[in-house]
Amino acid sequence: MLTDIDAVREATASYRETGWPWMVTGVFGVDDHHDQYSEFNYTIGADANPYGCEFWMSCLSIEGRYMNNNMAGVILNYLVGAIHAGVLHPGDDVRVPLGIPTAPGGEWDHDADAMFWVGTPEEDIDNRYGCNMTPITTILPIRWSSPLGFKDEL
């Protein structure tokens, strides 16, 4: 199912008022990562969620573009909040408009849609994803596609 970020924001409104009941933890460097996506990522621990797993999202898009730490944490909080609220489920897609830079320095004149895909729970075999914030070894991966970048880099 395709969902817009507006539905996700609406479902997480109560969390934004009271505070997120979990902590986003950046995981820096996995010694023996098996793919480029597990090198630098964010996780949210397994505290009382419907799938009993850690939530994992790379700061690197499938195109190899990095998202800054603040944005990764904010988006991951919204997505996990929507999963807790029952709005998102494994296999769902979320459309998130992100600003497209028009010049070096971060100015932009329009947004383009990034797509975030909620995966299905899987075992973090051999610490492949670097999820080590809880004793839980099951993760729910979230991958994303980025419209970001300057024209000459696309």
C-alpha positions in Angstrom: 0.0 0.0 0.0 1.3 3.5 -0.9 0.9 6.1 1.9 1.7 9.8 1.9 3.8 11.3 4.7 0.7 13.4 5.7 -1.1 10.2 6.8 2.0 9.2 8.8 2.2 12.6 10.4 -1.4 12.5 11.4 -1.1 9.0 12.9 1.9 10.1 15.0 0.5 13.4 16.2 0.1 12.2 19.8 3.8 11.1 19.9 4.9 14.5 18.7 3.0 16.1 21.6 4.2 13.7 24.4 7.6 12.7 22.9 8.7 9.6 21.1 8.6 6.6 23.5 11.9 5.3 22.1 15.3 6.6 21.2 16.8 6.7 17.7 20.3 5.4 17.8 22.9 6.1 15.1 25.1 3.1 14.5 28.4 4.1 13.1 30.6 1.6 11.3 30.0 -2.1 11.1 33.2 -4.0 11.0 32.1 -6.7 8.6 29.2 -5.2 6.7 28.0 -7.4 3.8 26.6 -4.6 1.6 27.0 -0.8 1.2 23.7 -0.1 3.0 24.8 -1.4 6.4 27.9 0.8 6.8 26.1 3.8 8.4 22.6 3.4 9.7 20.0 4.3 12.3 18.0 1.9 14.5 15.1 2.1 16.9 15.1 -0.5 19.6 12.7 -3.3 20.2 10.8 -1.8 23.1 7.1 -2.9 22.8 6.4 -2.8 19.1 4.1 -5.0 17.1 6.9 -7.0 15.5 9.3 -7.4 18.4 12.2 -6.3 16.4 14.6 -3.4 15.9 13.8 -1.0 13.1 16.7 -0.3 10.8 17.2 2.4 8.1 20.4 3.2 6.2 21.5 6.8 5.8 22.4 5.7 2.3 19.7 5.6 -0.4 19.6 2.7 -2.9 21.3 5.2 -5.4 24.2 5.7 -3.0 23.2 9.2 -1.8 23.5 10.1 1.9 20.8 11.7 4.1 22.0 13.8 7.0 21.7 12.5 10.6 18.9 14.8 11.6 16.7 14.0 8.6 17.2 10.3 9.0 16.2 10.3 12.6 13.1 12.4 12.0 11.9 10.2 9.1 12.6 7.0 11.0 10.7 8.3 14.0 7.6 9.0 11.9 7.7 5.7 10.1 8.1 3.7 13.3 5.4 5.7 15.0 3.1 4.9 12.1 3.9 1.2 12.5 3.2 1.4 16.2 -0.1 3.1 15.4 -1.0 0.4 12.9 -1.0 2.8 9.9 2.1 1.2 8.2 2.9 -2.5 7.9 5.6 -4.6 6.3 5.5 -4.3 2.6 4.0 -0.7 2.6 5.5 2.2 0.7 5.7 5.8 2.0 6.0 8.9 -0.3 8.0 11.7 1.4 8.7 15.0 -0.5 12.2 16.2 -0.1 13.8 19.5 -1.2 15.9 19.3 -4.4 19.0 21.5 -4.2 19.3 24.0 -7.0 22.8 25.2 -6.0 25.5 24.2 -3.6 24.7 25.4 -0.2 21.3 23.7 0.3 18.9 26.2 -1.3 16.0 24.6 -3.2 13.1 25.7 -5.3 11.0 22.5 -5.4 10.4 19.1 -3.8 10.6 15.7 -5.3 9.2 12.5 -3.9 11.5 10.1 -2.1 10.1 6.6 -1.6 10.6 4.7 1.6 9.9 0.9 1.6 9.0 -0.9 4.8 10.5 -4.4 4.5 9.6 -7.6 6.2 11.1 -8.8 9.5 14.4 -10.7 9.0 17.1 -12.1 11.2 20.2 -9.9 11.6 22.5 -12.8 10.9 26.1 -12.1 11.9 25.3 -8.5 12.8 24.9 -7.7 9.1 22.9 -4.6 9.7 24.8 -3.5 12.8 21.7 -3.7 15.0 23.0 -4.1 18.5 21.0 -1.8 20.7 18.9 -4.7 22.2 19.3 -8.5 22.5 16.7 -8.9 19.8 18.2 -10.2 16.6 15.2 -9.6 14.3 15.1 -6.4 12.3 12.5 -4.7 10.1 14.5 -2.9 7.4 13.4 0.3 5.7 15.1 1.2 2.4 14.6 4.4 0.5 15.2 6.0 -2.9 16.4 9.5 -3.2 15.6 12.3 -5.6 18.3 14.4 -4.0 21.5 15.6 -5.7 22.7 18.2 -8.1 21.9 17.9 -11.8 25.5 17.0 -12.8 25.4 14.2 -10.2 22.2 12.5 -11.4 
